[in-house]
Amino acid sequence: MGKEMTNEFGQINISDEVISVISGVAAMECYGLVGMANRNIQDGISELLKKEHLSRGVEVSVVDDLLNIDLYVIVEYGTNITEVAHNIMEKVKYTVERLVGVKVKAINVHVQGVRVTREALA
């Protein structure tokens, strides 16, 4: 579907995939985020996506010329999950509105898992 805009020079079409990639890259810059997760959890196991597939962990919808963005993430063990989610929301909202030029209505962060490192267990 994407976002369509018209100005005096013509029409601009921005696909959902582009907005998803921008959102995923912006989210990955946030401290405490290990990576994006698949939107569909099977058997209660979330898969950490590689950087080439960031958009799979993002869902974009357009409602009344406003964007709704759902991010499916995996956070690092030992971080404050609510603080990480809040930082992701702010960073993604700022970046998408600045780069795409469309207002964001809502950003929903779905924490699909927590990654535990060996150092955290010691």
Buried (B, 14 or more C-beta within 10 A) or exposed (E): EEBEEEEEEEEEEBEBEBBBBBBBBBBBEBEBBBBBBBBEBEEEEBBBBEEEBBBBBBBBBBEEEEBBBBBBBBBBBEBEBEEBBEBBBEBBBEBBEEBBEBEBBEBEBBBBBBBEEEEEEE
